[in-house]
Amino acid sequence: MVMVNKAGPADLSAAPKLLADAVLLLARIDETCKNRDHALTAKKFVFSNHVNEAFNVLLENGRIGRMEAGLVLTIIHQHLSEHLFSMLEYDVVRTIEKILMSHLPQEHATHPALV
């Protein structure tokens, strides 16, 4: 079952649901898609929709709890390959970068835009 977000984009409670749904979808793709190209296309869809929307909600609200952080790490570490990352649209890539940098201590920031 795929969750469709009917809440507004600023609804913080929607983010964990979208993230959990994305984790389940990505795991299901890994289990069932034997064709690498089909799997990448399906994962690109999940990242471009569920993951991107959830990350944007988290960024807009500026709050990432322990559960959300765990889901973000699971998604990034287990499902985002370099090849998939290169297939994503620029706005999705920027959202992923922003969510990863959102909790970087300022003394470790290497780019002026992150300070």
C-alpha positions, 0 to 999 in steps of 0.5 A, spaced: 500 500 500 502 506 498 501 512 502 498 518 498 499 525 502 493 529 503 496 533 508 499 540 507 506 540 506 507 544 512 504 538 516 510 535 520 506 529 522 506 527 514 514 527 514 515 520 518 509 517 514 512 519 508 519 516 510 516 510 513 512 509 506 519 510 502 523 505 506 518 500 505 517 501 498 525 502 497 525 495 500 520 492 496 523 494 490 530 491 492 526 484 493 522 484 487 525 488 481 530 483 478 531 488 472 536 493 474 534 499 470 526 498 472 529 498 479 532 504 478 526 507 475 522 505 481 527 508 486 527 514 482 520 515 483 520 514 490 526 519 491 523 524 487 516 524 490 515 521 497 523 522 500 523 529 497 516 531 500 518 528 506 525 532 506 522 538 504 517 538 510 522 536 515 526 542 512 520 547 512 519 545 520 526 545 522 525 539 526 528 532 525 526 528 531 530 521 533 525 517 529 525 521 523 533 521 523 533 514 523 529 513 517 533 519 513 539 515 515 536 508 512 534 511 506 540 515 504 545 509 506 541 503 504 537 505 498 541 511 495 547 509 490 551 514 486 548 511 480 541 513 482 543 520 485 546 522 478 539 520 475 535 525 480 533 532 478 537 538 481 531 540 486 531 533 489 539 533 489 539 539 493 533 537 498 538 531 499 544 535 500 540 540 505 537 535 509 544 532 510 547 539 512 542 541 516 545 538 522 552 539 520 555 543 526 557 550 523 565 549 525 565 543 520 561 547 514 566 548 509 562 552 504 559 559 506 552 558 504 552 553 510 555 557 515 
